[in-house]
Amino acid sequence: MYTNLLVPTDGSDASAAAIDQALAIAEGVGATVHFLYVVDVGTEMSASGTGTIADELTETLSEEAERALDEAAARADEEGVAYERETLEGVPHEAIVDYSTTHDIDLISVGASGRSGIKEHLLGSTTDRVVRSSDTSVLVARPEGDSSN
């Protein structure tokens, strides 16, 4: 049923739960997991004034992307699951949906909320937008002990 699973990751606990779910599914069916980090161009654009702030922010976001993807890849290696990894720039929910379409993704596993820090919302804004705009089935994963439901 599943050949390609997509896990957008931002290094958060919710993303870790989404990785766990995807790896469990992929291990059982021999699927490939695609780990995706989207550098939010809105964040970069808001710092694109003069000076070195934009350059420093871009470097920090790139390092954060590599760290999150390295963690996801290490977990896939531990489970013996095939994976691919990619970093894109864009509007996160649009990049996720576009990636799922162009890579024939069968299931997107996404964390209930990410690094936005808005705990009082049931779903993070990116997750909500992915659920609403994707033609691909979406699994919303919550970290253990999450009582926001």
ABEGO torsion letter per residue (X at the ends): XBABBBBBBAGBAAAAAAAAAAAAAAAAAGBBBBBBBBBBAAAAAAAABBEAAAAAAAAAAAAAAAAAAAAAAAAAAAAGBBBBBBBBBEBAAAAAAAAAAAAGBABBBBBABBAAGBAABABBAAAAAAAAABABBBBBBBBBGBAAX
